Amino acid sequence: MNENINKFLKKNYLKKVKIFCPKNRIDNYVIYCQKIFCFKHIEFISNLENLYSDDLLILDQSFLDVFLKKDKKYKDRNIKLIILFWNGDLDY
C-alpha cells in the first residue's frame, strides 16, 4: 500500500467519516468503511451543506460533478476527500 495512504488511514482510524453517495450504494460503503478503512462512526449526508472544516468525506463518483461545482465554496474548509470508483459487478 502507498505510504501516504497508509499514514492517512492510521491518522483517521476510528474517526468519523461522512459519505455522499446514492442510496443504492449505501451497503457497499458501509462494508468498505467497516472492513477496509476501519471507521467506527459513519454518517451519510444528503447534501454537501453538511460539511465542516477538517471533515473526511467519501464521495461517490456519480456525485463528483456536484462537488466540483461547489468546490470553491469548500476550499477554505480543509476537507479530506476520498473518491471510490466503481466498475459495477466487476469489482466483486
C-alpha positions in Angstrom: 0.0 0.0 0.0 1.2 3.5 -0.7 3.0 5.0 2.3 1.0 8.2 2.2 -2.3 6.3 2.1 -1.2 4.2 5.0 -0.3 7.2 7.1 -3.6 8.8 6.2 -5.6 5.7 7.2 -3.7 5.4 10.5 -4.3 9.0 11.4 -8.0 8.7 10.6 -8.5 5.3 12.1 -11.6 5.1 14.4 -12.6 8.6 13.3 -15.8 9.9 11.9 -16.4 9.8 8.1 -19.2 11.4 6.1 -20.4 9.8 2.9 -22.2 11.4 0.0 -23.5 8.6 -2.3 -26.6 7.3 -4.0 -29.0 5.2 -1.9 -28.2 2.1 -4.0 -24.6 2.0 -2.9 -25.1 2.6 0.9 -24.5 -1.1 1.7 -21.2 -1.1 -0.3 -19.9 2.0 1.5 -20.8 0.5 4.9 -18.8 -2.6 4.1 -15.8 -0.5 2.8 -15.8 1.8 5.8 -16.0 -1.0 8.4 -13.8 -3.7 6.8 -11.3 -1.8 4.7 -11.0 1.7 6.3 -11.9 0.6 9.8 -14.1 3.7 10.6 -16.3 3.4 13.6 -18.7 6.3 13.0 -20.3 6.6 9.6 -22.6 9.4 8.6 -24.5 9.6 5.3 -25.3 13.1 4.1 -27.9 14.1 1.6 -26.2 17.4 0.6 -22.9 19.0 0.8 -24.0 21.8 3.0 -23.4 19.4 6.0 -19.6 19.6 5.5 -17.4 21.5 8.0 -13.7 22.1 8.4 -11.5 19.0 8.7 -14.3 16.6 7.8 -13.4 13.4 6.0 -15.7 12.9 3.0 -16.1 9.8 0.9 -17.6 10.9 -2.3 -19.3 8.6 -4.9 -18.0 9.1 -8.4 -21.6 9.8 -9.6 -21.6 13.0 -7.4 -18.2 14.2 -8.4 -19.7 16.9 -10.7 -21.9 18.2 -7.8 -18.9 18.6 -5.6 -16.8 20.2 -8.3 -19.5 22.8 -9.0 -19.3 23.8 -5.3 -15.6 23.3 -4.9 -14.8 27.0 -4.4 -17.2 27.1 -1.5 -15.3 24.3 0.3 -11.7 25.2 -0.4 -11.1 27.1 2.9 -12.7 24.3 4.9 -9.8 21.8 4.6 -12.0 18.8 3.7 -10.2 15.5 3.1 -11.7 13.7 0.2 -11.8 10.0 -0.8 -13.3 9.1 -4.1 -14.1 5.4 -4.8 -14.6 4.4 -8.4 -16.9 1.6 -9.3 -16.9 -0.8 -12.2 -20.3 -2.4 -11.3 -20.2 -6.2 -10.7 -16.6 -6.4 -12.0 -15.4 -5.0 -8.6 -16.5 -8.2 -6.9 
